[in-house]
Amino acid sequence: MTSERAQNPSSNEVSQTGFPGEQQSLRLRGVSSGASDQNYPQFNWRSTSEEEEEEEDEDEDENCEETREIRSRPMHMALKRAVRQVQEMQVPVVSSGKSWKWRHAKSLRKLKNNSREFLYFFVLWRKSLQKIGGNFGGGVQSYFLFLRFLVVLNFFSFLLIAGFVLIPSIVFRSVGSSTGYSGFVGSQCMKYDPNPQGLIVFYKYFLDLLSGTGFMEYSYLFYGFYNNTMVESGNFSYNIPLAYLGTAAFYFAFCLICMIARMGSAFRVTVATGGSTVGNYSMMVFTGWDYSCLGDQATKLKQKNINYQLQVDLEEQRLKRRAAELTLGQKVLLYSLRVLMGVLSLALIFAAFYGIALATDFSQQKSGQEGILGLIFEYLPSIAITAGNFVVPLLCDQIALVEKYPPSNTVIVALLRSVFLRLMSLGILLYTLWSQITCEGDTDSAACKLCYYNHGDYPCWETRVGQEMYKLTLFDFLIHFAVLILVEFPRRMVVDNSSSKLAQWVGRQEFVVPSNVLVLVYGQTVVWAGALFCPLLPLINTVKFVFLFYFKKITLFYNCRPALKTFRSTKSNFFFLLVLLLGWGLALVVMIYSLSEIHPSFGCGPFRLFSSMWSVFPASFYSLPQTSQEFLFFIGSQAFLTPLFVLFIVGMCYFIALASVYGKSVALLREQQKREVRDKQFLVKQIEELKKLHPPIDNAAVYES
């Protein structure tokens, strides 16, 4: 026995370190085989890619190989850091040109990493979002991430409008000349005087602030205050109507680009995680941890976040198993019930539409009322829309309990119903205003024959539409504040301090993500629909969303309990942006119709002397030099657009094919993972059977014998 131990010193050393000599794992065997006479893994301190230094991208490949090699070694983190530091201090012996390139690439990488770390500290609400995700899961966190995205979007949109419209209008207001055609216009159509006459009572200023009338109406807040000014001085010229319309078009394009970019990133996450496909437990357990977490609080928050994600997957797995066990009769009954509940939900939604149309019509008829009663009439459409958006989703949520959808599908169904209600309610309001402004499209009627629009009731119809959007935005903000103070805090105090069965049955409220997301989508759609007529509406919405973030955060931590039913946030993030895109489409239709079909007001705004808002583009085009006109004609011709369209189609087909290939690769990898899991289960069963047939030998007893 002594001679055998002398012949095999490595096994003796391994046994002294606490590893079993012949029953160590495959991973430990691989380590010890490369470690000869030491009980820690050996590492090649030299670069592993010296043979590839003649290639063009040798530095990046070498860095990646070294990083992979360090990560694959079974060493603790301190030793890995030491190895990495030693490698970074080594300078390869190369020529002067390659050495300069190596140092340059290394400096750029270092600058990039430092810049990323520096900008990370300026991320808006970073710590708050981390805390929300740890305590309430990724689903609730996705709402606040969506809210932050809208805050940044509205702020940059305001900067765009301020830079091209607001500031030039302030600077050039007293200079320049009017633009437009010089056709005959009746003096009746030019009448528009929003300034109040005589002595004004103090409380009237407060009412004007709420309704957007009085001193608010004739200000930079609304369309009617901007002039049709064109400034020319030497080689410099600035056309306010052209800038106004061009900025509105670019504003919509900018929002679309931001949404598509964010949708792309959300869709990549959805594809990578499999969407609603259950089976990502390994990825969560082995790659879900954030090693940058510092402190006990951050660690506990990350643990809770992973716990919520696993809870969602397990709940969806349980519901899918239950659905698979249903008989044919039970499935027919379930789908019939879902169809019936869907019809009932649509009936409730259309009833809300009818109420909104009646309220809007009555409000416009009573628009000349003064005092508090007049303010109530002014806000009647907003009250009707808010009441419908509050009552109908509550009833639809009760209907959803009967339908028994999985958690992620429940979120999607609730969002579809709510988005249809909210967006179409806004559409009903705009359609009612359109029917009254254009005399229901009949410009030959008595009210619209003179000015091509109903000048008697709407002397500056663009400002009136902007006022409606302003009141909707302001009323939505006031409702959130009132609900927080008058409903949510009293409910929490009653539930916490009362022992009655009713209070315990009601309990603390849950933070329902779908309804809260639709509030954001509705608010942003109102801003898009009114930005052409109320240019400062994005700034107002930015302030509103900032306050809303803190309102919802206070409600979440002090008044809400964790949701009983959670849902997957990866799939919902993409759907939130898709719903927002629908709101953008509705606002785009409103803007295009207003630009091309409705005649601008003669007494106000930058397009007062144009036949339509869109006609400012042809008028500006023909004022350009001949070379510029020929260039723009070529861009709009078939010779340029046809190859561009073909190139766009080819690129789109390429990316579709690429996405299909990636999808198939992901599906194959998932199938391979499933087969590997089945193989491991089979091997475990074989090992258990072999243990039963051949029980392990007691080495201590054999040694004593």
TAVEN-V365211 format. One record per residue. N is the residue number from 1. RES is the residue in three letters. PSI is psi in whole degrees, 0 to 359 (none if undefined). Layout:
N;RES;PSI
N;RES;PSI
This chain:
1;MET;324
2;THR;320
3;SER;323
4;GLU;320
5;ARG;324
6;ALA;326
7;GLN;339
8;ASN;71
9;PRO;332
10;SER;321
11;SER;327
12;ASN;318
13;GLU;322
14;VAL;321
15;SER;331
16;GLN;335
17;THR;356
18;GLY;358
19;PHE;137
20;PRO;139
21;GLY;309
22;GLU;354
23;GLN;22
24;GLN;158
25;SER;165
26;LEU;322
27;ARG;316
28;LEU;327
29;ARG;318
30;GLY;325
31;VAL;315
32;SER;333
33;SER;332
34;GLY;5
35;ALA;11
36;SER;270
37;ASP;17
38;GLN;153
39;ASN;18
40;TYR;155
41;PRO;139
42;GLN;152
43;PHE;137
44;ASN;107
45;TRP;347
46;ARG;164
47;SER;142
48;THR;358
49;SER;41
50;GLU;332
51;GLU;347
52;GLU;14
53;GLU;345
54;GLU;352
55;GLU;166
56;GLU;322
57;ASP;41
58;GLU;324
59;ASP;315
60;GLU;319
61;ASP;319
62;GLU;317
63;ASN;319
64;CYS;318
65;GLU;317
66;GLU;319
67;THR;317
68;ARG;321
69;GLU;320
70;ILE;316
71;ARG;329
72;SER;345
73;ARG;137
74;PRO;68
75;MET;156
76;HIS;166
77;MET;323
78;ALA;319
79;LEU;323
80;LYS;319
81;ARG;320
82;ALA;318
83;VAL;317
84;ARG;321
85;GLN;321
86;VAL;319
87;GLN;322
88;GLU;332
89;MET;343
90;GLN;137
91;VAL;119
92;PRO;147
93;VAL;97
94;VAL;181
95;SER;169
96;SER;321
97;GLY;315
98;LYS;326
99;SER;318
100;TRP;319
101;LYS;320
102;TRP;316
103;ARG;322
104;HIS;314
105;ALA;320
106;LYS;320
107;SER;321
108;LEU;318
109;ARG;318
110;LYS;318
111;LEU;320
112;LYS;316
113;ASN;319
114;ASN;320
115;SER;320
116;ARG;318
117;GLU;325
118;PHE;315
119;LEU;337
120;TYR;328
121;PHE;346
122;PHE;9
123;VAL;133
124;LEU;126
125;TRP;39
126;ARG;309
127;LYS;323
128;SER;319
129;LEU;323
130;GLN;319
131;LYS;321
132;ILE;316
133;GLY;325
134;GLY;326
135;ASN;330
136;PHE;2
137;GLY;170
138;GLY;334
139;GLY;312
140;VAL;323
141;GLN;326
142;SER;329
143;TYR;315
144;PHE;327
145;LEU;320
146;PHE;320
147;LEU;319
148;ARG;321
149;PHE;319
150;LEU;325
151;VAL;312
152;VAL;320
153;LEU;315
154;ASN;324
155;PHE;314
156;PHE;330
157;SER;320
158;PHE;320
159;LEU;322
160;LEU;312
161;ILE;320
162;ALA;322
163;GLY;327
164;PHE;343
165;VAL;304
166;LEU;305
167;ILE;314
168;PRO;326
169;SER;322
170;ILE;317
171;VAL;318
172;PHE;17
173;ARG;323
174;SER;3
175;VAL;174
176;GLY;180
177;SER;162
178;SER;150
179;THR;157
180;GLY;176
181;TYR;161
182;SER;48
183;GLY;168
184;PHE;129
185;VAL;132
186;GLY;145
187;SER;335
188;GLN;326
189;CYS;340
190;MET;356
191;LYS;122
192;TYR;109
193;ASP;91
194;PRO;348
195;ASN;130
196;PRO;149
197;GLN;144
198;GLY;193
199;LEU;136
200;ILE;129
201;VAL;149
202;PHE;317
203;TYR;344
204;LYS;329
205;TYR;322
206;PHE;318
207;LEU;322
208;ASP;324
209;LEU;323
210;LEU;326
211;SER;350
212;GLY;20
213;THR;184
214;GLY;232
215;PHE;337
216;MET;330
217;GLU;316
218;TYR;71
219;SER;177
220;TYR;355
221;LEU;328
222;PHE;163
223;TYR;321
224;GLY;342
225;PHE;341
226;TYR;141
227;ASN;162
228;ASN;69
229;THR;139
230;MET;121
231;VAL;129
232;GLU;124
233;SER;99
234;GLY;237
235;ASN;0
236;PHE;136
237;SER;145
238;TYR;122
239;ASN;109
240;ILE;314
241;PRO;318
242;LEU;318
243;ALA;322
244;TYR;311
245;LEU;320
246;GLY;323
247;THR;322
248;ALA;317
249;ALA;317
250;PHE;328
251;TYR;316
252;PHE;319
253;ALA;320
254;PHE;316
255;CYS;321
256;LEU;316
257;ILE;317
258;CYS;319
259;MET;319
260;ILE;320
261;ALA;317
262;ARG;324
263;MET;323
264;GLY;316
265;SER;320
266;ALA;323
267;PHE;323
268;ARG;319
269;VAL;320
270;THR;317
271;VAL;319
272;ALA;324
273;THR;357
274;GLY;13
275;GLY;242
276;SER;5
277;THR;126
278;VAL;141
279;GLY;17
280;ASN;24
281;TYR;320
282;SER;318
283;MET;322
284;MET;316
285;VAL;318
286;PHE;338
287;THR;2
288;GLY;348
289;TRP;141
290;ASP;108
291;TYR;357
292;SER;1
293;CYS;128
294;LEU;131
295;GLY;161
296;ASP;324
297;GLN;313
298;ALA;323
299;THR;315
300;LYS;322
301;LEU;318
302;LYS;322
303;GLN;317
304;LYS;323
305;ASN;314
306;ILE;324
307;ASN;318
308;TYR;320
309;GLN;316
310;LEU;324
311;GLN;321
312;VAL;314
313;ASP;317
314;LEU;323
315;GLU;319
316;GLU;324
317;GLN;319
318;ARG;318
319;LEU;325
320;LYS;322
321;ARG;320
322;ARG;320
323;ALA;326
324;ALA;337
325;GLU;358
326;LEU;145
327;THR;173
328;LEU;318
329;GLY;321
330;GLN;323
331;LYS;318
332;VAL;318
333;LEU;319
334;LEU;314
335;TYR;325
336;SER;320
337;LEU;321
338;ARG;321
339;VAL;317
340;LEU;317
341;MET;327
342;GLY;320
343;VAL;320
344;LEU;321
345;SER;318
346;LEU;323
347;ALA;318
348;LEU;320
349;ILE;316
350;PHE;329
351;ALA;321
352;ALA;322
353;PHE;316
354;TYR;319
355;GLY;322
356;ILE;319
357;ALA;317
358;LEU;318
359;ALA;320
360;THR;318
361;ASP;317
362;PHE;323
363;SER;319
364;GLN;328
365;GLN;330
366;LYS;25
367;SER;340
368;GLY;3
369;GLN;144
370;GLU;162
371;GLY;198
372;ILE;321
373;LEU;320
374;GLY;323
375;LEU;321
376;ILE;318
377;PHE;323
378;GLU;321
379;TYR;7
380;LEU;317
381;PRO;320
382;SER;320
383;ILE;317
384;ALA;317
385;ILE;317
386;THR;318
387;ALA;317
388;GLY;320
389;ASN;344
390;PHE;316
391;VAL;312
392;VAL;315
393;PRO;327
394;LEU;317
395;LEU;322
396;CYS;327
397;ASP;322
398;GLN;325
399;ILE;324
400;ALA;334
401;LEU;330
402;VAL;331
403;GLU;333
404;LYS;53
405;TYR;158
406;PRO;162
407;PRO;312
408;SER;320
409;ASN;328
410;THR;319
411;VAL;317
412;ILE;316
413;VAL;316
414;ALA;321
415;LEU;319
416;LEU;315
417;ARG;317
418;SER;321
419;VAL;323
420;PHE;319
421;LEU;310
422;ARG;314
423;LEU;320
424;MET;331
425;SER;321
426;LEU;321
427;GLY;323
428;ILE;319
429;LEU;313
430;LEU;323
431;TYR;321
432;THR;318
433;LEU;319
434;TRP;317
435;SER;329
436;GLN;327
437;ILE;317
438;THR;12
439;CYS;43
440;GLU;36
441;GLY;359
442;ASP;92
443;THR;351
444;ASP;359
445;SER;168
446;ALA;322
447;ALA;334
448;CYS;1
449;LYS;323
450;LEU;312
451;CYS;3
452;TYR;6
453;TYR;168
454;ASN;82
455;HIS;332
456;GLY;317
457;ASP;335
458;TYR;78
459;PRO;332
460;CYS;83
461;TRP;332
462;GLU;318
463;THR;324
464;ARG;318
465;VAL;319
466;GLY;324
467;GLN;321
468;GLU;318
469;MET;324
470;TYR;316
471;LYS;323
472;LEU;317
473;THR;314
474;LEU;319
475;PHE;323
476;ASP;319
477;PHE;316
478;LEU;324
479;ILE;318
480;HIS;317
481;PHE;318
482;ALA;321
483;VAL;320
484;LEU;316
485;ILE;320
486;LEU;344
487;VAL;305
488;GLU;313
489;PHE;313
490;PRO;324
491;ARG;316
492;ARG;320
493;MET;320
494;VAL;316
495;VAL;320
496;ASP;331
497;ASN;0
498;SER;141
499;SER;11
500;SER;154
501;LYS;326
502;LEU;316
503;ALA;320
504;GLN;328
505;TRP;320
506;VAL;310
507;GLY;180
508;ARG;153
509;GLN;156
510;GLU;151
511;PHE;99
512;VAL;112
513;VAL;314
514;PRO;312
515;SER;323
516;ASN;324
517;VAL;320
518;LEU;332
519;VAL;318
520;LEU;316
521;VAL;318
522;TYR;315
523;GLY;320
524;GLN;324
525;THR;321
526;VAL;319
527;VAL;315
528;TRP;319
529;ALA;332
530;GLY;359
531;ALA;328
532;LEU;330
533;PHE;346
534;CYS;84
535;PRO;334
536;LEU;9
537;LEU;323
538;PRO;324
539;LEU;317
540;ILE;320
541;ASN;327
542;THR;313
543;VAL;319
544;LYS;315
545;PHE;328
546;VAL;313
547;PHE;322
548;LEU;325
549;PHE;314
550;TYR;326
551;PHE;311
552;LYS;327
553;LYS;316
554;ILE;316
555;THR;318
556;LEU;316
557;PHE;334
558;TYR;334
559;ASN;349
560;CYS;155
561;ARG;158
562;PRO;143
563;ALA;140
564;LEU;328
565;LYS;119
566;THR;173
567;PHE;165
568;ARG;129
569;SER;336
570;THR;317
571;LYS;324
572;SER;327
573;ASN;315
574;PHE;321
575;PHE;325
576;PHE;314
577;LEU;328
578;LEU;319
579;VAL;320
580;LEU;325
581;LEU;326
582;LEU;318
583;GLY;321
584;TRP;321
585;GLY;320
586;LEU;315
587;ALA;326
588;LEU;320
589;VAL;318
590;VAL;316
591;MET;316
592;ILE;318
593;TYR;320
594;SER;324
595;LEU;324
596;SER;333
597;GLU;318
598;ILE;134
599;HIS;133
600;PRO;157
601;SER;139
602;PHE;338
603;GLY;0
604;CYS;164
605;GLY;167
606;PRO;349
607;PHE;26
608;ARG;335
609;LEU;18
610;PHE;151
611;SER;334
612;SER;161
613;MET;325
614;TRP;337
615;SER;350
616;VAL;332
617;PHE;310
618;PRO;321
619;ALA;320
620;SER;328
621;PHE;315
622;TYR;351
623;SER;357
624;LEU;162
625;PRO;160
626;GLN;323
627;THR;317
628;SER;322
629;GLN;317
630;GLU;321
631;PHE;315
632;LEU;326
633;PHE;319
634;PHE;320
635;ILE;325
636;GLY;359
637;SER;167
638;GLN;330
639;ALA;332
640;PHE;319
641;LEU;326
642;THR;309
643;PRO;325
644;LEU;319
645;PHE;318
646;VAL;317
647;LEU;321
648;PHE;318
649;ILE;317
650;VAL;315
651;GLY;320
652;MET;318
653;CYS;323
654;TYR;313
655;PHE;327
656;ILE;316
657;ALA;321
658;LEU;318
659;ALA;322
660;SER;318
661;VAL;316
662;TYR;321
663;GLY;318
664;LYS;322
665;SER;318
666;VAL;319
667;ALA;319
668;LEU;320
669;LEU;323
670;ARG;318
671;GLU;322
672;GLN;320
673;GLN;319
674;LYS;319
675;ARG;320
676;GLU;321
677;VAL;317
678;ARG;322
679;ASP;319
680;LYS;320
681;GLN;321
682;PHE;318
683;LEU;322
684;VAL;319
685;LYS;319
686;GLN;320
687;ILE;318
688;GLU;319
689;GLU;320
690;LEU;324
691;LYS;324
692;LYS;321
693;LEU;323
694;HIS;89
695;PRO;149
696;PRO;146
697;ILE;138
698;ASP;104
699;ASN;328
700;ALA;320
701;ALA;320
702;VAL;322
703;TYR;319
704;GLU;325
705;SER;none
